[in-house]
Amino acid sequence: MGFLGYLLKSSTKEVHDSLIRMFAGERVFNTVNYTVANRLDAIRLTKRQLEALDFVRQGLGSKQISSAMCLSVGTVNNLVSNAVAALGAHSRTHAVAKAIGMGFLCINSNEA
């Protein structure tokens, strides 16, 4: 999972053209923020890590997540810990907030 572009709010003249380019599959970045965009693009989360983080977002604990995902508690803890590390977060809650902010998770997903 990734993203196709990074635009500043102040780049209003470029937004229309940039959106068209992104919908065509091109990656678009403001040159000033290319370093930030590259750092975000380097973050890789697996489908299972995102699934576990989404359960954390819903307020479930490791035992509940393990039941929902049909995995051991240890595996769930590893998935969440690896996601926390990949996002550069300091806690599960911080990882969820960062994942939402980066567009990896939606704040209004269907709740379990």
ABEGO torsion letter per residue (X at the ends): XBBABBBBAAAAAAAAAAAAAAAAGBBBBBAAAAAAAAAAAABBBBAAAAAAAAAAAAGBBAAAAAAAAGBBAAAAAAAAAAAAAAAGBABAAAAAAAAAAAGABBAABBBX
